[in-house]
Amino acid sequence: MLLSEYDYNLPEELIAQVPADKRENSKMMVLNRKDRTISHKHFYDIVDLIDKNTLLVMNNTKVLPARLIGHKDTGAKIEIFLLKEAKTQSLEKNMHPPMCQVKQLCLWDVLIKPSKRVKPDTIIKISDELSVKAIKRLEENGEWLVELLFEGNNILDVLHRNGQIPLPPYIERKIPNDDLKKLDFERYQTVYAKDEGSVAAPTAGLHFTNEILKKLQDKGVELAYVTLNVGLGTFRPVQCENVENHKMHSETFEISEKAAEQINKAKKEGKKIIAVGTTTVRTLETAFQKYGCIKPCHDHSELFIYPPYEFKVIDKLITNFHLPKSTLLMLVSALAGKDFIFDAYSEAIKNNYRFFSYGDCMFIN
């Protein structure tokens, strides 16, 4: 298992910079593993391709406005990318009543750019209601532990007023565009997003509309939801040439009592289980690996799936096209076979499919 085996050349113009005009209009490549054939569809065809005797499992996590732009007292611009909350505590402001308020102090793991301009105790002002204090460097790649100091009782409200949707670095907007920022707030979320906590979208789900979900339910397809808060580790490139030496970053997930019951019942009845996105796959496969079944839980996943992994829960997968040398590319290779996946990616490039988060998708059938 060498990292170089999972590399491919992608023309830069095929990296999607904006979403499709409508969610369901994205192109969809269908991979039939039984006869190793490839067909070209659009996502709105998914209703015809999913049998009624199916459970469709989706990740309902919601993306935080995790990108903060601030300045040091010198005027230097600093960008902060929230990764995960470390700890929260309340501090009472040193003010006289009746103006006394509670000031929240939250500890977060973040990425800081440029990291070299920041030292412990550096203050970055985001706005009049939010500042960031650097505590200590965690890794040389720009990861820091910081304090978020803000007024009020709810950090999510503050982030919604001050933060931006944290688009991946391969989506490059050279000129600020308010219309695109507004579009990102809507389209870099699934229509069923519920539990806020991710720093990246579970992008396979971006193609679904409420209308498509209703059509699937009317057909008899059962829907289930799990939650995995997507962290940066999912998308970080593998650094070691021997893939087996790579360690995944931990991501938290939750499976409700209802979802566990649906999944176990579906397996017992012989229904096919289709996962929407690699995060859903990792949630279900991690739970089964830990407990021998799907049970209600709040846990964490560090599961790294690569060939020749044997899947215990999922049967089929809806997924986007992934970056070269990524753990996600290795996961889909484990399901469909590396050679078949690379044939499909070559076909996608030849047919001008759009790649990555805002791009087109494939249905591994």
C-alpha positions as CSV (number, residue, x, y, z in Angstrom):
1,M,0.0,0.0,0.0
2,L,2.0,2.9,-1.3
3,L,0.8,6.5,-1.3
4,S,2.0,7.0,-4.9
5,E,-0.4,4.4,-6.1
6,Y,-3.3,6.8,-5.2
7,D,-2.1,9.8,-7.2
8,Y,-3.7,11.1,-10.4
9,N,-3.4,14.3,-12.5
10,L,-6.4,16.6,-12.5
11,P,-6.8,19.6,-14.8
12,E,-7.2,22.6,-12.6
13,E,-10.3,23.8,-14.5
14,L,-12.2,20.7,-13.4
15,I,-12.1,21.8,-9.7
16,A,-15.6,23.1,-9.0
17,Q,-15.4,26.7,-7.7
18,V,-19.2,27.2,-7.4
19,P,-22.1,24.8,-6.9
20,A,-24.2,23.6,-9.8
21,D,-27.1,25.9,-10.8
22,K,-29.4,23.5,-8.9
23,R,-28.4,20.8,-6.4
24,E,-30.0,18.0,-8.4
25,N,-28.5,19.0,-11.7
26,S,-25.0,17.8,-10.8
27,K,-23.8,15.0,-13.0
28,M,-23.7,11.5,-11.5
29,M,-21.5,8.6,-12.6
30,V,-22.9,5.2,-11.8
31,L,-20.5,2.4,-11.1
32,N,-21.9,-1.1,-11.4
33,R,-19.5,-3.3,-9.5
34,K,-21.1,-6.6,-10.6
35,D,-20.4,-6.1,-14.3
36,R,-17.8,-3.3,-14.0
37,T,-19.7,-0.9,-16.2
38,I,-19.9,2.9,-16.0
39,S,-22.9,5.0,-17.0
40,H,-23.5,8.7,-17.0
41,K,-26.6,10.2,-15.3
42,H,-27.7,13.3,-13.4
43,F,-28.4,13.3,-9.7
44,Y,-32.1,13.7,-10.2
45,D,-32.0,10.2,-11.7
46,I,-31.2,8.8,-8.2
47,V,-34.9,8.2,-7.5
48,D,-35.0,5.6,-10.3
49,L,-31.7,4.0,-9.3
50,I,-32.5,3.3,-5.6
51,D,-34.7,0.3,-5.0
52,K,-37.6,0.6,-2.5
53,N,-36.1,-2.2,-0.4
54,T,-33.4,0.2,0.8
55,L,-32.3,2.2,3.8
56,L,-30.6,5.5,2.9
57,V,-28.3,6.7,5.7
58,M,-27.2,10.4,5.8
59,N,-25.0,12.5,8.0
60,N,-27.0,15.5,9.3
61,T,-24.1,17.5,10.7
62,K,-24.2,21.2,10.1
63,V,-21.2,23.4,9.1
64,L,-20.1,26.1,11.5
65,P,-19.1,29.5,10.2
66,A,-15.6,28.5,11.3
67,R,-13.5,31.0,9.3
68,L,-12.6,34.1,11.2
69,I,-10.7,37.1,9.8
70,G,-9.0,39.4,12.3
71,H,-6.1,41.7,12.9
72,K,-3.3,42.0,15.4
73,D,-2.8,45.4,17.1
74,T,0.0,46.0,14.5
75,G,-2.7,45.8,11.8
76,A,-1.4,42.5,10.4
77,K,-4.3,40.4,8.9
78,I,-4.7,37.0,10.5
79,E,-7.0,34.2,9.4
80,I,-8.3,31.7,12.0
81,F,-9.9,28.4,11.1
82,L,-11.8,26.8,14.0
83,L,-11.3,23.0,14.3
84,K,-13.0,21.8,17.5
85,E,-13.9,23.1,20.9
86,A,-11.5,22.1,23.7
87,K,-13.2,23.5,26.8
88,T,-15.7,26.2,27.9
89,Q,-15.9,28.2,31.1
90,S,-17.6,31.4,32.3
91,L,-15.8,34.4,33.6
92,E,-17.5,37.3,35.2
93,K,-16.6,40.6,33.8
94,N,-15.0,43.1,36.2
95,M,-17.8,45.7,35.9
96,H,-20.2,47.2,38.4
97,P,-23.9,46.3,38.5
98,P,-26.2,46.8,36.7
99,M,-23.9,46.5,33.7
100,C,-22.4,43.3,34.9
101,Q,-22.5,40.6,32.2
102,V,-21.1,37.1,31.8
103,K,-18.2,37.0,29.5
104,Q,-17.5,33.6,27.9
105,L,-14.1,32.1,27.5
106,C,-13.9,29.2,25.2
107,L,-10.8,27.1,24.4
108,W,-10.6,25.9,20.8
109,D,-8.1,24.1,18.6
110,V,-7.6,26.2,15.5
111,L,-5.5,26.7,12.5
112,I,-3.8,30.1,12.3
113,K,-2.6,31.6,9.0
114,P,0.1,33.0,8.9
115,S,1.1,31.0,12.0
116,K,4.6,32.5,12.1
117,R,3.2,36.0,12.9
118,V,1.6,34.7,16.1
119,K,3.2,34.0,19.5
120,P,1.6,32.9,22.8
121,D,-0.5,35.7,24.2
122,T,-1.0,37.4,20.8
123,I,-4.5,39.0,20.6
124,I,-6.3,38.9,17.3
125,K,-9.4,41.2,17.2
126,I,-12.2,39.8,15.0
127,S,-14.8,42.4,16.0
128,D,-16.0,44.5,18.9
129,E,-17.7,41.4,20.4
130,L,-15.1,38.7,19.6
131,S,-11.4,38.4,20.1
132,V,-9.0,35.5,19.9
133,K,-6.0,35.0,22.2
134,A,-3.3,32.5,21.2
135,I,-2.4,30.2,24.1
136,K,0.1,27.6,22.7
137,R,1.2,26.1,19.4
138,L,0.0,22.5,19.0
139,E,1.7,21.5,15.8
140,E,4.1,23.0,13.3
141,N,1.5,23.0,10.6
142,G,-0.2,26.1,12.1
143,E,-2.5,24.4,14.7
144,W,-2.9,26.3,17.9
145,L,-4.9,26.2,21.2
146,V,-6.6,29.6,21.5
147,E,-9.2,31.4,23.7
148,L,-12.3,32.8,22.1
149,L,-13.4,35.8,24.3
150,F,-16.9,37.1,23.5
151,E,-19.9,38.8,25.0
152,G,-23.1,36.9,25.6
153,N,-24.1,33.4,26.3
154,N,-24.0,31.6,22.9
155,I,-20.8,31.3,20.9
156,L,-22.8,30.0,17.9
157,D,-24.7,33.3,17.6
158,V,-21.4,35.2,17.8
159,L,-19.9,33.0,15.1
160,H,-22.9,33.5,12.8
161,R,-22.4,37.2,13.1
162,N,-18.7,37.2,12.7
163,G,-17.6,34.1,10.9
164,Q,-17.6,32.8,7.3
165,I,-18.3,29.4,5.8
166,P,-15.0,27.6,5.8
167,L,-14.6,26.6,2.2
168,P,-11.7,24.2,1.3
169,P,-8.5,25.9,0.1
170,Y,-9.0,24.6,-3.5
171,I,-12.0,26.8,-3.8
172,E,-10.3,30.1,-4.7
173,R,-12.2,33.3,-4.8
174,K,-9.7,35.9,-6.0
175,I,-12.2,38.8,-5.8
176,P,-14.5,39.1,-2.8
177,N,-18.1,38.5,-3.9
178,D,-21.0,39.1,-1.5
179,D,-23.4,37.2,-3.6
180,L,-21.2,34.1,-3.6
181,K,-20.7,34.4,0.2
182,K,-24.5,34.4,0.6
183,L,-24.7,31.4,-1.8
184,D,-22.1,29.5,0.2
185,F,-24.1,29.9,3.4
186,E,-27.0,28.1,1.7
187,R,-25.3,25.6,-0.6
188,Y,-22.4,24.5,1.5
189,Q,-25.0,22.8,3.8
190,T,-27.2,19.8,3.1
191,V,-30.9,20.5,3.1
192,Y,-31.2,18.1,6.1
193,A,-28.4,19.7,8.2
194,K,-29.3,19.8,11.8
195,D,-26.6,19.5,14.4
196,E,-24.0,22.3,14.1
197,G,-20.4,21.1,14.7
198,S,-18.6,20.5,11.4
199,V,-15.8,22.5,9.8
200,A,-16.5,21.0,6.4
201,A,-19.7,19.8,4.7
202,P,-20.5,16.1,4.1
203,T,-20.4,17.0,0.4
204,A,-22.1,13.9,-1.0
205,G,-25.3,15.1,0.6
206,L,-25.2,18.5,-1.1
207,H,-26.9,17.1,-4.1
208,F,-30.1,16.1,-2.3
209,T,-33.2,18.3,-2.3
210,N,-36.3,18.0,-0.2
211,E,-38.2,17.0,-3.3
212,I,-35.9,14.1,-4.1
213,L,-36.0,12.9,-0.5
214,K,-39.8,13.0,-0.6
215,K,-39.9,11.1,-3.9
216,L,-37.6,8.4,-2.4
217,Q,-39.9,8.1,0.7
218,D,-43.0,7.9,-1.5
219,K,-41.3,5.1,-3.4
220,G,-40.8,3.2,-0.1
221,V,-37.1,4.1,0.6
222,E,-36.5,4.5,4.3
223,L,-34.3,7.4,5.5
224,A,-32.0,7.4,8.6
225,Y,-29.7,10.1,10.0
226,V,-26.5,9.9,11.9
227,T,-24.1,12.7,12.9
228,L,-20.4,12.9,12.4
229,N,-18.8,16.2,13.0
230,V,-16.3,16.5,10.1
231,G,-12.9,17.7,11.1
232,L,-9.9,18.8,9.1
233,G,-8.3,15.4,9.5
234,T,-10.6,13.9,7.0
235,F,-9.2,16.0,4.3
236,R,-5.6,16.2,5.3
237,P,-3.2,14.6,2.8
238,V,-1.4,11.4,3.8
239,Q,2.2,12.2,4.4
240,C,3.8,8.8,4.7
241,E,4.6,6.7,1.6
242,N,3.6,3.5,3.5
243,V,-0.2,4.2,3.8
244,E,-0.6,1.8,6.7
245,N,1.5,4.2,8.9
246,H,-1.0,7.0,8.5
247,K,-3.1,7.9,11.6
248,M,-6.5,9.5,11.2
249,H,-7.5,12.5,13.4
250,S,-10.3,11.7,15.8
251,E,-13.9,12.9,14.9
252,T,-16.9,12.7,17.1
253,F,-20.1,10.9,16.0
254,E,-23.5,10.1,17.4
255,I,-26.0,7.5,16.5
256,S,-29.5,7.9,18.0
257,E,-31.7,5.1,19.3
258,K,-34.0,5.5,16.3
259,A,-31.2,5.3,13.7
260,A,-29.7,2.3,15.4
261,E,-33.0,0.5,15.4
262,Q,-33.6,1.4,11.7
263,I,-30.1,0.1,10.7
264,N,-30.2,-3.1,12.6
265,K,-33.8,-3.8,11.4
266,A,-32.7,-3.2,7.8
267,K,-29.8,-5.6,8.1
268,K,-32.0,-8.2,9.7
269,E,-34.6,-7.9,6.9
270,G,-31.9,-8.1,4.2
271,K,-32.4,-4.5,3.0
272,K,-29.6,-2.8,1.1
273,I,-28.0,0.0,3.1
274,I,-26.8,3.0,1.1
275,A,-24.5,5.5,2.8
276,V,-24.5,9.1,1.7
277,G,-20.9,10.1,1.9
278,T,-17.7,8.7,3.4
279,T,-18.4,10.3,6.8
280,T,-21.6,8.2,7.1
281,V,-19.5,5.1,6.1
282,R,-16.9,5.8,8.8
283,T,-19.7,6.3,11.4
284,L,-21.4,3.1,10.7
285,E,-18.3,0.9,10.2
286,T,-16.7,2.4,13.4
287,A,-19.8,1.6,15.5
288,F,-19.9,-2.0,14.2
289,Q,-16.2,-2.5,14.8
290,K,-16.5,-1.2,18.4
291,Y,-19.7,-2.9,19.4
292,G,-20.4,-5.7,17.0
293,C,-23.7,-4.1,16.0
294,I,-25.1,-0.6,15.6
295,K,-26.1,0.7,19.0
296,P,-27.1,4.2,20.2
297,C,-23.9,5.9,21.1
298,H,-21.8,9.1,21.3
299,D,-18.3,8.1,20.4
300,H,-15.4,9.0,18.2
301,S,-13.9,7.6,15.1
302,E,-10.3,7.2,14.0
303,L,-11.1,4.5,11.5
304,F,-8.9,4.5,8.4
305,I,-10.5,2.5,5.6
306,Y,-8.3,1.3,2.7
307,P,-8.0,-1.8,0.6
308,P,-8.7,-4.6,1.4
309,Y,-11.1,-3.5,4.1
310,E,-14.2,-5.7,4.4
311,F,-17.4,-3.6,4.9
312,K,-19.7,-4.8,7.7
313,V,-22.6,-2.4,7.4
314,I,-22.9,-0.5,4.1
315,D,-23.7,-2.0,0.7
316,K,-23.6,1.0,-1.6
317,L,-22.3,4.5,-1.5
318,I,-23.1,8.0,-2.9
319,T,-19.9,10.0,-2.9
320,N,-18.2,13.0,-4.6
321,F,-14.8,12.8,-6.5
322,H,-11.9,13.0,-4.1
323,L,-8.5,14.5,-4.0
324,P,-5.4,12.6,-5.1
325,K,-3.6,10.7,-2.3
326,S,-6.5,11.3,0.1
327,T,-7.9,8.9,2.7
328,L,-11.3,9.3,1.0
329,L,-10.0,8.1,-2.3
330,M,-8.6,5.0,-0.5
331,L,-12.0,4.4,1.2
332,V,-13.9,4.3,-2.1
333,S,-11.1,2.1,-3.6
334,A,-11.8,-0.3,-0.8
335,L,-15.4,-0.5,-1.7
336,A,-15.3,-0.6,-5.5
337,G,-11.7,-1.7,-6.2
338,K,-8.8,0.5,-6.9
339,D,-8.5,-0.2,-10.6
340,F,-12.2,0.3,-11.2
341,I,-12.1,3.6,-9.2
342,F,-9.2,4.9,-11.2
343,D,-10.9,3.9,-14.5
344,A,-13.9,5.8,-13.3
345,Y,-11.8,8.9,-12.5
346,S,-10.2,8.8,-15.9
347,E,-13.6,8.6,-17.5
348,A,-14.8,11.5,-15.3
349,I,-11.9,13.7,-16.4
350,K,-12.5,12.8,-20.1
351,N,-16.1,13.8,-19.7
352,N,-15.4,17.0,-17.9
353,Y,-17.0,16.1,-14.6
354,R,-16.5,18.7,-11.8
355,F,-14.4,17.5,-8.9
356,F,-14.3,17.9,-5.1
357,S,-16.7,19.6,-2.7
358,Y,-18.9,21.6,-5.1
359,G,-18.5,19.0,-7.9
360,D,-20.4,16.1,-9.3
361,C,-20.8,12.7,-7.7
362,M,-20.8,9.0,-8.2
363,F,-23.1,6.2,-7.1
364,I,-21.2,3.0,-6.3
365,N,-23.9,0.4,-7.0
